[in-house]
Amino acid sequence: MSQTKQISLPITGMTCANCVSTVERNIKKVGGVSSAMVNLTTERASVEYDPAQAGLPEFLERIARAGYGIATGEADFALQRLADDNDARRLEKALAAIEGVLEASVSYATERARIRYIPTLVSQADLRAAAKATGFEAVETGGESEDAERAAREREINQQRRLMFIGLLFTVPLFVFSMARDLGLLGHWAHAAWANWAMFALATPVQFYVGWQYYVSGFMAARNGTANMDTLIAMGSSAAYFYSIPVMLGFIPGHVYFETGAVIITLVKVGKYLEAKAKGATSEAIKKMMGLRAKSARILRDGTEMEVPADEVLVGDVVLVRPGEKIPVDGVVVEGRSAVDESMLTGESLPVEKGPGDKVIGATLNKLGLLRFEATQVGKETALAQIIRLVEEAQGSRAPIQKLADQVSAIFVPVVLVIALVTFLVWFFVLPAPLPTAAVDGFTRALINTVAVLVIACPCAMGLATPMAVMVGTGEGARQGILFKSSGALERAGKIGFVVLDKTGTITRGQPAVTDILTEMDANELLRLAGSVEQGSEHPLGEAIWAEANARGLTLSAPQGFAAEVGHGVSAEVDGRQVAVGNRRMMAARGLELNGLEARVEGLQNDGKTAMLVAVDGRVQGIIAVADTVKEGSRAAIDRLHAMGLQVAMITGDNQATAEAIGKQVGVDRVLAEVLPGDKAAQVKKLQEEGHVVAMVGDGINDAPALAQADVGIAIGTGTDVAMAAAPVVLISGELGGVPRAIALSRITLRAIKQNLFWAFIYNVLLIPAAAVGLLNPMLAAGAMAFSDVFVVGNSLRLRGRPLN
């Protein structure tokens, strides 16, 4: 069985939910396609297919046949090392063979290459790399590759803006003249025959130039056996326009409605332009994240320091970063110490200390010292690239709550066409004809109300209600170091009632540390002696003592005659003194008294700490307590979860006494102790069987079964390995405070989705009947329809910058 492949295509020309279903349906007609999902907000199609049966050309052909386009970018490179025209042809062929390249033209005479490509499939860095692999150097002279899709969208918006202003230029005087004439504000001259011709002259450019897109889109939809929002606008405006022509020519009596068609088209164009501008703001988080990338990097290669574009850094290169510079790629520090501002990725405001052996993340800011680090992840493998990809995938996914809106949208336009037909038939054939003295006759009255029904209907608001809020919510989460891998995870997180926290690495630091030193001699001297012995130990408790001694700057001595006693402790000679570090069993085996320290040992163990006794020259001199310390902020995060009405449990493999002590310290509701790693999923399932919607918070890799079992798995502190985490929600920072923030973000996003859906449905449920019974003028209907989308987008934008604490 051949493997499936997934690609993302940027679609242009979509205006409503029916466009989404049309594109999806056409892509699915290509053989070998297993799934096709189109998102109206991101304007992207995600296609999964068998590459043995289908390819990019077939998809592009199907999309074009449906009446839509693909957003493309253009690259312009200056070339080096071209020897002759054969080299140019060879490079042109190599570039054209890359998936995502639509056109490639290489000129030997000008030594330039121009390439038109799909930015979601290939980047300018990929094109330069392909040129280099063929034996040539490509120097970028065009725009940034990351901005290619954005530039295509900007061109589309600018075109809409140009059409909007042209529409306003003709429509405003036409509307003002028509209203003034109808209200009797002008003289008899305004009713002369030439006045109608003047209105015709003003309305025609709007109808067939500004509104041409609606005719093309409506025709394409009809050719594909469907109808969309553009069908309704084209029919509604055309009815008013073409009815007015025989009136103008004197073939039938009545009033011309040229201004009605023009106002409908122009108002819809204004609404669509405002919607497009607002939609651009919803993706601001992704744009800002893309803007974080360093443009260049200073590297040491073959003993020479050089500056190269950031996307040309290779794994293994040594990168130099001076104070105030951005770190270009992910890596591990090999020399130097500094503080690094990681707030742009983790949401944590305090700089993080970095030294040899510490990981650094690309796009973060070096604050203080000079760092040299070895590049470990570059290009599409960096944490920032993974984060951007995960957020884009989440924004392109479909939330379960969207299902009803999709079902309604699929039949919406055909139903509206039926309602419009029924409206006309009832008003013209069933209801009594207007009196002879009335301003309009029966046909005109029926036509006006039919046009109102056609243009008031708005499938777009329903199509945008969920994806728009998801787009803003996931972007806002990414800005604060919270990654939702799908819109379904974003939705489910808002329904959580019970949070299970893994102890080690989540509530606690996951590294034993010295917490207490109890002795009658100098505490630092006792620690120095114990630390000197533990230099040779590989036990985590011994390492904690040795690390504390180093942290205090104590000078350790080399131990002589080191001996480790399994289950007891270690001993050695330090500076001529016999030192033993271990538990009570070790001291009892040596016949040493505890000198009244028994109660202290009991008290420390009851607090969840491990008490290490230190004997010097045959006498117990003190206790060094070691424990896995609670992270700063864990208690506050758990209190915040309680304030949100959630129950919290801690799960750990520790014994009951130690677990209870830590649980009491942080204030959890339940302690699940002595649970083996493989049994954590069973504990989560037990809580689900009690009727709880459960979130499991763990390290993302070791807790994979429990994270998968939970209704929502939250991986915490994965750092640069965001894609590895086996969880639909990832907290980059490793701070427990991200959990209540993630749940709070989900709740407010879910609230915005419900508000959007309510508005979209209630708007259509109330105003379509109102138009059908003659309560709405077509021009007012067009204005209401145009701004209903703007309301949905605006309501979603309120999520930006909302405090989550």
TIKE-169366 format. One line per field, with one value per residue (C-alpha): x negated, y negated, z; residue in one letter; residue number from 0. Coordinates in steps of 0.02 Angstrom, whole numbers, plus 50000, padded with zeros to 5 digits. Layout:
<atoms>
xx <- X_...
yy <- Y_...
zz <- Z_...
res <- A_...
n <- NUM_...
</atoms>
This chain:
<atoms>
xx <- 50000_49925_49905_50018_49953_50025_50011_50085_50144_50184_50351_50407_50581_50682_50821_50937_50964_51034_50867_50784_50895_50874_50684_50687_50805_50700_50536_50615_50660_50474_50431_50323_50383_50424_50475_50493_50528_50549_50548_50634_50540_50363_50415_50317_50357_50275_50270_50218_50190_50096_49954_49955_50130_50138_50027_50023_50072_50237_50280_50240_50346_50494_50482_50474_50621_50722_50687_50554_50369_50207_50106_49931_49767_49631_49444_49312_49133_48967_48864_48679_48571_48677_48552_48667_48847_48843_48814_48966_49074_49010_49049_49220_49261_49204_49309_49463_49453_49479_49655_49742_49648_49772_49654_49465_49370_49180_49089_48905_48896_48955_48897_49064_49199_49383_49491_49677_49717_49845_49778_49860_49766_49595_49496_49365_49237_49285_49263_49090_49041_49097_48991_48842_48867_48862_48696_48749_48769_48937_48936_49107_49162_49350_49457_49453_49512_49615_49715_49760_49932_49966_49917_50038_50177_50130_50145_50317_50370_50300_50402_50558_50520_50498_50665_50748_50691_50746_50914_50931_50879_51027_51152_51151_51206_51328_51405_51411_51494_51621_51670_51681_51791_51906_51923_51969_51815_51774_51874_51972_51811_51759_51903_51854_51812_51626_51617_51653_51519_51396_51439_51413_51242_51191_51261_51189_51002_51049_51156_51034_50862_50869_50991_50915_50838_51013_51067_50911_50921_51108_51081_50941_51051_51194_51075_51028_51210_51220_51253_51164_51177_51117_51264_51384_51299_51290_51474_51535_51440_51475_51661_51664_51549_51630_51807_51759_51701_51874_51944_51807_51844_52030_52084_52169_52228_52150_51999_51817_51714_51539_51482_51543_51430_51281_51305_51320_51156_51062_51120_51073_50904_50879_50926_50810_50666_50689_50704_50543_50450_50516_50473_50295_50291_50345_50185_50077_50006_49934_49866_49779_49705_49639_49565_49467_49348_49171_49124_48939_48819_48635_48551_48379_48349_48178_48100_48169_48301_48433_48608_48737_48928_49009_49085_48911_48849_48810_48827_48659_48611_48544_48648_48592_48723_48675_48776_48935_48939_49070_49023_49046_49074_49094_48938_48836_48718_48535_48455_48510_48645_48792_48974_49094_49266_49382_49545_49589_49608_49646_49744_49631_49565_49406_49245_49175_48994_48894_48723_48626_48740_48902_49021_49058_49208_49203_49288_49256_49153_48979_48976_48805_48653_48572_48635_48561_48677_48684_48834_48943_49106_49113_49239_49407_49346_49324_49445_49516_49547_49632_49739_49793_49835_49935_50034_50072_50130_50241_50316_50350_50435_50622_50697_50839_50952_50938_51029_51205_51155_51076_51234_51344_51223_51225_51412_51428_51418_51536_51662_51649_51679_51837_51894_51861_51964_52106_52097_52118_52260_52356_52337_52381_52514_52590_52595_52714_52645_52596_52722_52706_52648_52504_52324_52286_52382_52397_52250_52133_52187_52155_51987_51928_51970_51888_51729_51732_51740_51595_51477_51519_51471_51296_51212_51042_51076_51113_50958_50846_50921_50811_50649_50628_50635_50523_50396_50387_50389_50248_50145_50170_50121_49961_49917_49926_49833_49990_50003_50169_50133_50314_50472_50555_50429_50464_50650_50632_50516_50657_50762_50631_50693_50549_50361_50235_50058_49907_49796_49619_49573_49746_49782_49601_49439_49399_49223_49184_49112_49046_49184_49119_48951_48968_48804_48715_48553_48533_48665_48551_48412_48532_48594_48414_48366_48524_48506_48325_48380_48526_48413_48391_48577_48699_48853_48974_48975_48785_48781_48900_48779_48629_48724_48774_48592_48537_48679_48616_48439_48364_48194_48212_48072_48032_48104_47990_48050_48226_48350_48534_48646_48803_48961_48861_48749_48569_48409_48233_48086_48086_47938_47889_48064_48179_48346_48502_48662_48815_48978_49019_48982_48804_48778_48855_48741_48592_48658_48674_48799_48907_48875_49057_49088_49221_49366_49289_49270_49453_49513_49417_49481_49660_49633_49590_49402_49261_49149_48964_48863_48681_48555_48380_48247_48373_48498_48662_48641_48800_48934_48940_49120_49147_49313_49386_49433_49599_49588_49615_49792_49863_49969_50033_50078_50175_50265_50311_50381_50486_50548_50606_50713_50599_50547_50361_50273_50087_50025_49854_49756_49696_49750_49911_49827_49712_49852_49973_49843_49818_50005_50040_49904_49982_50165_50229_50398_50339_50173_50149_49989_49885_49949_49831_49804_49901_50049_50076_50194_50303_50316_50370_50499_50567_50597_50685_50797_50846_50916_50775_50705_50521_50363_50197_50043_49874_49706_49778_49671_49658_49842_49903_50033_50113_50111_50196_50327_50375_50509_50374_50189_50077_49889_49787_49608_49562_49455_49388_49472_49647_49693_49638_49762_49900_50033_50155_50105_49922_49858_49686_49629_49641_49733_49892_49971_49998_50131_50262_50218_50249_50417_50467_50422_50524_50674_50676_50647_50791_50899_50854_50896_51067_51100_51049_51158_51306_51289_51268_51421_51535_51491_51549_51696_51769_51721_51759_51942_51944_51884_52009_52157_52100_52025_51851_51795_51666_51534_51553_51550_51385_51309_51364_51296_51129_51101_51159_50990_50899_50989_50931_50751_50755_50825_50686_50553_50606_50509_50345_50251_50382_50303_50303_50243
yy <- 50000_49832_49695_49543_49366_49205_49032_48861_48750_48562_48531_48363_48304_48389_48280_48394_48566_48631_48589_48700_48849_48819_48822_48974_49068_49032_49083_49246_49288_49314_49499_49548_49408_49478_49312_49129_48994_48810_48669_48505_48404_48459_48480_48642_48817_48962_49114_49291_49403_49549_49474_49629_49584_49395_49242_49053_49018_49112_49013_48846_48892_48942_48783_48674_48768_48730_48544_48513_48475_48510_48379_48376_48292_48232_48249_48150_48213_48149_48301_48336_48470_48484_48533_48541_48559_48747_48708_48594_48731_48859_48746_48701_48886_48920_48778_48826_49003_48943_48973_48807_48718_48664_48573_48555_48445_48432_48308_48330_48156_48067_48203_48196_48322_48282_48413_48417_48536_48588_48522_48657_48793_48717_48569_48457_48542_48708_48630_48560_48730_48815_48692_48726_48915_48893_48801_48618_48476_48386_48215_48153_47986_48003_48004_48115_48292_48292_48143_48221_48284_48128_48021_48121_48090_47905_47893_47972_47849_47701_47755_47764_47592_47519_47593_47531_47351_47358_47425_47283_47154_47202_47262_47114_46982_47108_47145_46961_46909_47051_47017_46829_46856_46978_46859_46713_46612_46582_46495_46570_46579_46730_46831_46800_46952_46908_46924_47110_47125_47036_47158_47301_47231_47223_47395_47493_47484_47537_47681_47754_47694_47683_47829_47936_48054_48102_48151_48254_48340_48372_48446_48559_48617_48655_48750_48857_48890_48776_48597_48479_48307_48226_48311_48221_48051_48069_48120_47986_47841_47901_47911_47727_47674_47769_47726_47542_47550_47577_47443_47324_47367_47336_47514_47529_47399_47383_47327_47367_47457_47432_47365_47524_47639_47521_47498_47687_47721_47576_47611_47794_47742_47623_47760_47886_47763_47725_47912_47947_47812_47880_48058_47998_47940_48114_48190_48056_48180_48291_48139_48078_48249_48255_48083_48148_48246_48182_48134_48179_48278_48261_48431_48511_48626_48700_48584_48428_48313_48268_48197_48300_48296_48385_48519_48568_48619_48805_48929_48934_48754_48653_48493_48333_48219_48052_47959_47883_48001_48131_48314_48375_48563_48692_48762_48804_48679_48731_48572_48416_48366_48249_48216_48248_48169_48311_48216_48209_48399_48451_48301_48295_48119_48159_48192_48369_48398_48495_48577_48722_48871_48769_48768_48606_48575_48482_48310_48277_48126_48135_48001_47995_48100_48173_48350_48483_48628_48778_48778_48932_48886_48774_48721_48809_48907_48759_48737_48577_48662_48808_48688_48591_48754_48821_48659_48654_48836_48797_48646_48750_48892_48903_48895_49015_48867_48811_48966_48893_48732_48834_48938_48783_48692_48839_48815_48631_48548_48671_48647_48457_48469_48570_48442_48301_48391_48422_48238_48179_48300_48256_48067_48071_48207_48231_48064_47928_47812_47636_47497_47400_47250_47349_47302_47476_47609_47792_47852_47717_47750_47937_47904_47784_47907_48051_47949_47909_48096_48135_48004_48016_48200_48222_48393_48312_48269_48452_48507_48385_48403_48547_48537_48351_48371_48525_48427_48285_48404_48516_48364_48284_48449_48460_48283_48341_48505_48614_48723_48803_48934_48937_48833_48986_48978_48792_48831_48980_48887_48769_48915_48985_49018_49118_49089_49227_49164_49277_49234_49249_49111_49035_48985_49013_48974_49157_49134_49170_49020_48986_48908_48913_48929_48965_48969_48898_48875_48750_48792_48752_48863_49008_48983_48971_49136_49224_49147_49204_49384_49374_49319_49503_49546_49573_49572_49426_49382_49379_49272_49149_49130_49110_48982_48879_48874_48812_48684_48612_48599_48721_48795_48983_49105_49264_49413_49559_49739_49703_49843_49858_49969_50014_49964_49874_49733_49688_49658_49594_49506_49318_49213_49351_49366_49516_49457_49563_49501_49613_49667_49730_49909_49859_49772_49918_50041_49939_49929_49739_49647_49512_49391_49339_49313_49450_49328_49212_49357_49408_49230_49208_49373_49325_49169_49279_49254_49381_49359_49399_49419_49360_49443_49369_49472_49593_49462_49409_49222_49173_49201_49144_49154_49179_49168_49140_48959_48884_48764_48583_48543_48720_48675_48515_48612_48743_48606_48528_48694_48706_48528_48581_48718_48863_49012_49054_49220_49260_49426_49498_49657_49593_49676_49616_49515_49417_49389_49330_49207_49128_49134_49040_48913_48868_48891_49028_49111_49290_49380_49534_49611_49766_49769_49851_49757_49888_49875_49687_49709_49826_49694_49564_49686_49715_49528_49524_49666_49557_49434_49308_49223_49250_49159_49247_49137_49222_49212_49256_49409_49522_49496_49532_49668_49559_49406_49506_49577_49405_49299_49167_49207_49060_49081_48962_48902_48988_48839_48861_49030_48960_49081_49235_49212_49342_49217_49102_48955_48906_48779_48722_48637_48784_48675_48746_48574_48610_48740_48619_48496_48629_48676_48493_48459_48609_48550_48373_48439_48561_48418_48313_48459_48481_48293_48294_48445_48368_48206_48296_48404_48275_48146_48261_48334_48160_48056_48177_48189_48000_47973_48100_48008_47841_47760_47731_47620_47712_47579_47594_47783_47773_47662_47780_47930_47847_47799_47963_48039_47889_47918_48100_48052_47906_48014_48141_48004_47960_48115_48030_47967_48032_48063_48249_48239
zz <- 50000_49949_50077_50074_50058_50128_50049_50089_49946_49966_49878_49809_49761_49900_49973_50072_50147_49982_49900_50030_49990_49802_49813_49927_49812_49657_49740_49800_49619_49585_49598_49747_49862_50035_50115_50070_50198_50151_50278_50233_50363_50319_50136_50124_50063_50154_50040_50084_49934_49857_49752_49642_49581_49589_49587_49598_49415_49436_49593_49511_49360_49468_49574_49416_49340_49497_49468_49600_49597_49690_49783_49709_49747_49630_49660_49568_49586_49521_49468_49481_49395_49237_49100_48949_48891_48926_49110_49105_49029_49155_49302_49229_49215_49394_49463_49361_49431_49611_49675_49697_49557_49423_49307_49299_49177_49178_49065_49027_48949_49107_49229_49316_49364_49385_49469_49505_49646_49777_49944_50051_49955_49923_49993_49917_50029_49946_49775_49820_49890_49728_49627_49739_49723_49533_49549_49546_49671_49679_49762_49815_49742_49767_49924_50075_50043_50201_50135_49967_50014_50114_49963_49854_49981_49987_49798_49809_49946_49848_49696_49805_49875_49700_49645_49805_49773_49591_49651_49776_49645_49535_49666_49788_49660_49584_49755_49809_49646_49653_49835_49808_49655_49745_49893_49778_49821_49639_49503_49359_49259_49365_49293_49113_49006_49001_49192_49181_49047_49163_49302_49178_49134_49317_49361_49215_49264_49439_49377_49250_49306_49496_49504_49366_49496_49555_49380_49349_49518_49499_49325_49387_49531_49412_49298_49449_49490_49642_49696_49814_49891_49730_49641_49758_49735_49546_49536_49656_49578_49400_49434_49485_49341_49199_49257_49246_49064_48983_49100_49041_48859_48886_48849_49019_49145_49316_49416_49374_49509_49440_49609_49695_49594_49611_49799_49825_49735_49814_49992_49976_49907_50055_50177_50094_50095_50280_50314_50219_50316_50481_50429_50400_50582_50642_50572_50653_50778_50640_50547_50705_50737_50559_50587_50738_50628_50617_50440_50453_50562_50606_50597_50611_50463_50423_50552_50467_50539_50407_50396_50300_50280_50428_50316_50256_50429_50434_50577_50666_50624_50770_50782_50868_50947_51023_51157_51084_50935_50892_50902_50721_50745_50883_50964_51119_51201_51191_51259_51352_51475_51452_51490_51346_51326_51271_51303_51118_51116_51296_51360_51513_51542_51643_51544_51559_51610_51480_51492_51415_51385_51388_51239_51149_51036_50871_50865_51050_51103_51180_51316_51400_51352_51196_51159_51047_51012_50899_50781_50809_50719_50566_50433_50450_50602_50720_50864_50787_50618_50707_50809_50654_50564_50712_50731_50544_50550_50700_50613_50458_50554_50582_50757_50802_50845_50662_50599_50613_50525_50383_50363_50354_50236_50115_50079_50124_49953_49865_50007_49990_49803_49838_49969_49843_49710_49833_49887_49708_49670_49829_49808_49623_49610_49783_49874_49815_49683_49739_49714_49551_49651_49732_49690_49622_49529_49580_49476_49542_49721_49702_49620_49757_49895_49799_49778_49965_50005_49887_49956_50142_50149_50219_50219_50250_50432_50467_50374_50467_50642_50701_50599_50630_50820_50810_50707_50833_50983_50920_50870_51040_51122_51019_51073_51254_51231_51218_51063_51014_50880_50820_50837_50916_51059_51079_51093_51212_51331_51376_51441_51561_51739_51814_51792_51830_51856_51845_51993_51927_51807_51812_51991_52045_51954_51922_51994_52178_52269_52444_52549_52728_52818_53005_53104_53254_53155_53012_52881_52734_52804_52829_52649_52584_52664_52603_52430_52418_52452_52330_52185_52146_52164_52021_52133_52102_52289_52293_52137_52222_52370_52254_52148_52302_52361_52189_52185_52350_52278_52404_52366_52361_52399_52307_52404_52448_52463_52398_52435_52390_52496_52398_52491_52626_52562_52521_52620_52589_52669_52644_52702_52823_52898_52879_52807_52781_52698_52702_52783_52959_52908_52864_53030_53127_53034_53092_53269_53266_53375_53297_53440_53460_53274_53260_53277_53147_53025_53051_53026_52863_52794_52839_52733_52584_52597_52600_52753_52724_52884_52882_53000_53022_53109_53184_53246_53163_53139_53048_52917_52737_52670_52484_52393_52221_52252_52202_52054_52091_52035_52052_52204_52121_51962_52061_52159_51992_51930_52088_52062_51888_51968_51922_52029_52031_52063_52074_52006_52053_52080_52250_52412_52493_52633_52516_52391_52526_52591_52418_52382_52543_52501_52333_52382_52264_52292_52266_52277_52168_52238_52200_52020_51896_51731_51634_51754_51738_51590_51695_51832_51703_51634_51810_51830_51660_51716_51865_51737_51731_51576_51613_51563_51591_51610_51587_51501_51331_51295_51447_51488_51311_51357_51492_51379_51243_51364_51432_51348_51330_51344_51390_51367_51473_51455_51293_51242_51066_51038_51018_50879_50977_51116_51110_51159_51069_51181_51211_51337_51281_51441_51561_51688_51764_51751_51567_51609_51680_51542_51409_51485_51504_51322_51266_51367_51296_51120_51139_51203_51050_50934_51014_51002_50818_50778_50872_50774_50607_50633_50716_50582_50443_50540_50575_50423_50280_50333_50362_50184_50117_50196_50126_50281_50207_50066_49955_49987_50176_50155_50060_50195_50334_50240_50206_50387_50464_50414_50487_50652_50661_50621_50744_50883_50855_50857_51035_51090_51049_51201_51324_51496_51539_51719
res <- M_S_Q_T_K_Q_I_S_L_P_I_T_G_M_T_C_A_N_C_V_S_T_V_E_R_N_I_K_K_V_G_G_V_S_S_A_M_V_N_L_T_T_E_R_A_S_V_E_Y_D_P_A_Q_A_G_L_P_E_F_L_E_R_I_A_R_A_G_Y_G_I_A_T_G_E_A_D_F_A_L_Q_R_L_A_D_D_N_D_A_R_R_L_E_K_A_L_A_A_I_E_G_V_L_E_A_S_V_S_Y_A_T_E_R_A_R_I_R_Y_I_P_T_L_V_S_Q_A_D_L_R_A_A_A_K_A_T_G_F_E_A_V_E_T_G_G_E_S_E_D_A_E_R_A_A_R_E_R_E_I_N_Q_Q_R_R_L_M_F_I_G_L_L_F_T_V_P_L_F_V_F_S_M_A_R_D_L_G_L_L_G_H_W_A_H_A_A_W_A_N_W_A_M_F_A_L_A_T_P_V_Q_F_Y_V_G_W_Q_Y_Y_V_S_G_F_M_A_A_R_N_G_T_A_N_M_D_T_L_I_A_M_G_S_S_A_A_Y_F_Y_S_I_P_V_M_L_G_F_I_P_G_H_V_Y_F_E_T_G_A_V_I_I_T_L_V_K_V_G_K_Y_L_E_A_K_A_K_G_A_T_S_E_A_I_K_K_M_M_G_L_R_A_K_S_A_R_I_L_R_D_G_T_E_M_E_V_P_A_D_E_V_L_V_G_D_V_V_L_V_R_P_G_E_K_I_P_V_D_G_V_V_V_E_G_R_S_A_V_D_E_S_M_L_T_G_E_S_L_P_V_E_K_G_P_G_D_K_V_I_G_A_T_L_N_K_L_G_L_L_R_F_E_A_T_Q_V_G_K_E_T_A_L_A_Q_I_I_R_L_V_E_E_A_Q_G_S_R_A_P_I_Q_K_L_A_D_Q_V_S_A_I_F_V_P_V_V_L_V_I_A_L_V_T_F_L_V_W_F_F_V_L_P_A_P_L_P_T_A_A_V_D_G_F_T_R_A_L_I_N_T_V_A_V_L_V_I_A_C_P_C_A_M_G_L_A_T_P_M_A_V_M_V_G_T_G_E_G_A_R_Q_G_I_L_F_K_S_S_G_A_L_E_R_A_G_K_I_G_F_V_V_L_D_K_T_G_T_I_T_R_G_Q_P_A_V_T_D_I_L_T_E_M_D_A_N_E_L_L_R_L_A_G_S_V_E_Q_G_S_E_H_P_L_G_E_A_I_W_A_E_A_N_A_R_G_L_T_L_S_A_P_Q_G_F_A_A_E_V_G_H_G_V_S_A_E_V_D_G_R_Q_V_A_V_G_N_R_R_M_M_A_A_R_G_L_E_L_N_G_L_E_A_R_V_E_G_L_Q_N_D_G_K_T_A_M_L_V_A_V_D_G_R_V_Q_G_I_I_A_V_A_D_T_V_K_E_G_S_R_A_A_I_D_R_L_H_A_M_G_L_Q_V_A_M_I_T_G_D_N_Q_A_T_A_E_A_I_G_K_Q_V_G_V_D_R_V_L_A_E_V_L_P_G_D_K_A_A_Q_V_K_K_L_Q_E_E_G_H_V_V_A_M_V_G_D_G_I_N_D_A_P_A_L_A_Q_A_D_V_G_I_A_I_G_T_G_T_D_V_A_M_A_A_A_P_V_V_L_I_S_G_E_L_G_G_V_P_R_A_I_A_L_S_R_I_T_L_R_A_I_K_Q_N_L_F_W_A_F_I_Y_N_V_L_L_I_P_A_A_A_V_G_L_L_N_P_M_L_A_A_G_A_M_A_F_S_D_V_F_V_V_G_N_S_L_R_L_R_G_R_P_L_N
n <- 0_1_2_3_4_5_6_7_8_9_10_11_12_13_14_15_16_17_18_19_20_21_22_23_24_25_26_27_28_29_30_31_32_33_34_35_36_37_38_39_40_41_42_43_44_45_46_47_48_49_50_51_52_53_54_55_56_57_58_59_60_61_62_63_64_65_66_67_68_69_70_71_72_73_74_75_76_77_78_79_80_81_82_83_84_85_86_87_88_89_90_91_92_93_94_95_96_97_98_99_100_101_102_103_104_105_106_107_108_109_110_111_112_113_114_115_116_117_118_119_120_121_122_123_124_125_126_127_128_129_130_131_132_133_134_135_136_137_138_139_140_141_142_143_144_145_146_147_148_149_150_151_152_153_154_155_156_157_158_159_160_161_162_163_164_165_166_167_168_169_170_171_172_173_174_175_176_177_178_179_180_181_182_183_184_185_186_187_188_189_190_191_192_193_194_195_196_197_198_199_200_201_202_203_204_205_206_207_208_209_210_211_212_213_214_215_216_217_218_219_220_221_222_223_224_225_226_227_228_229_230_231_232_233_234_235_236_237_238_239_240_241_242_243_244_245_246_247_248_249_250_251_252_253_254_255_256_257_258_259_260_261_262_263_264_265_266_267_268_269_270_271_272_273_274_275_276_277_278_279_280_281_282_283_284_285_286_287_288_289_290_291_292_293_294_295_296_297_298_299_300_301_302_303_304_305_306_307_308_309_310_311_312_313_314_315_316_317_318_319_320_321_322_323_324_325_326_327_328_329_330_331_332_333_334_335_336_337_338_339_340_341_342_343_344_345_346_347_348_349_350_351_352_353_354_355_356_357_358_359_360_361_362_363_364_365_366_367_368_369_370_371_372_373_374_375_376_377_378_379_380_381_382_383_384_385_386_387_388_389_390_391_392_393_394_395_396_397_398_399_400_401_402_403_404_405_406_407_408_409_410_411_412_413_414_415_416_417_418_419_420_421_422_423_424_425_426_427_428_429_430_431_432_433_434_435_436_437_438_439_440_441_442_443_444_445_446_447_448_449_450_451_452_453_454_455_456_457_458_459_460_461_462_463_464_465_466_467_468_469_470_471_472_473_474_475_476_477_478_479_480_481_482_483_484_485_486_487_488_489_490_491_492_493_494_495_496_497_498_499_500_501_502_503_504_505_506_507_508_509_510_511_512_513_514_515_516_517_518_519_520_521_522_523_524_525_526_527_528_529_530_531_532_533_534_535_536_537_538_539_540_541_542_543_544_545_546_547_548_549_550_551_552_553_554_555_556_557_558_559_560_561_562_563_564_565_566_567_568_569_570_571_572_573_574_575_576_577_578_579_580_581_582_583_584_585_586_587_588_589_590_591_592_593_594_595_596_597_598_599_600_601_602_603_604_605_606_607_608_609_610_611_612_613_614_615_616_617_618_619_620_621_622_623_624_625_626_627_628_629_630_631_632_633_634_635_636_637_638_639_640_641_642_643_644_645_646_647_648_649_650_651_652_653_654_655_656_657_658_659_660_661_662_663_664_665_666_667_668_669_670_671_672_673_674_675_676_677_678_679_680_681_682_683_684_685_686_687_688_689_690_691_692_693_694_695_696_697_698_699_700_701_702_703_704_705_706_707_708_709_710_711_712_713_714_715_716_717_718_719_720_721_722_723_724_725_726_727_728_729_730_731_732_733_734_735_736_737_738_739_740_741_742_743_744_745_746_747_748_749_750_751_752_753_754_755_756_757_758_759_760_761_762_763_764_765_766_767_768_769_770_771_772_773_774_775_776_777_778_779_780_781_782_783_784_785_786_787_788_789_790_791_792_793_794_795_796_797_798_799_800_801_802_803_804
</atoms>
